[in-house]
């Protein structure tokens, strides 16, 4: 959707859905929606070169404009939550059960 200035709005519902635990969005508030690899590196503690390698291999969603990479917050959230068990998978319950034994 376009607002009055002609900018494309950010789908807040998709961002909230991508961060179900609410771990990252509040920390990403000061970052622009489209982040450079160096901004992603500063947030994650990696290096810009490591982020560019992830982008090049397709492990991190981003777009290349000329020689510059840009990473949307949604792509970063998808990467951060990749491989985490879903709540339907009861893996958290199993972990609690193992701790109780």
C-alpha positions, 0 to 999 in steps of 0.5 A: 500500500502506498501512503500519501508521500508515495512510499511503500508501507512496511507490513508490520503484521508480517514482521510480528509474525516473523518474530513470534518470541518478540526477541528481535524487533525491539532491538531492530527499531533503530535500524532501517527496514532495508539494512546494509551487510555492515548494519546486519553485521553490527546487529549480529556480531558477525563481520560484513564479509560473513554477511555478504557470504551468507547473502551470496550463498542464498542463506540470508535473504537480500537483494543486490542493487549494483554492487551493494547488498540490502537485507530487509528486516523480514529476511534477517528475522527469517534467518535468525529463526531458521532451524528453531523448532516450532511450538507445534513440535513439542520439543520444548516439552521434551526438554522440560521432561528430560530436565525433570528426570 
